[in-house]
Amino acid sequence: MTTVNLLKTERIDVRASTLVTAAVQTLADCRQFVLDESQWQAFQEALDRPVQNKPRLKKLLREPAVLG
């Protein structure tokens, strides 16, 4: 796979506030998740696994969010 470096010569202005509001409302509506027995077991096993160091995730979460 190759990486293409593009020059930043143009600016795109986007109003994302409506999008963010819609996303928050959609996520707020997801209050109940229904799992069958095998899915519940897999979920419990995932919660019980030891914590792993994830440097790339740590770096990502320290960067400012694109949408605020």
VENRA-V989676 format. One record per helix or strand. SS is the DSSP state (hx for helix, st for strand). FROM is the first residue (numbers start at 0). TO is the last residue. If there is no record, write none. Layout:
ss=SS from=FROM to=TO
ss=SS from=FROM to=TO
This chain:
ss=hx from=16 to=27
ss=hx from=36 to=47
ss=hx from=54 to=61
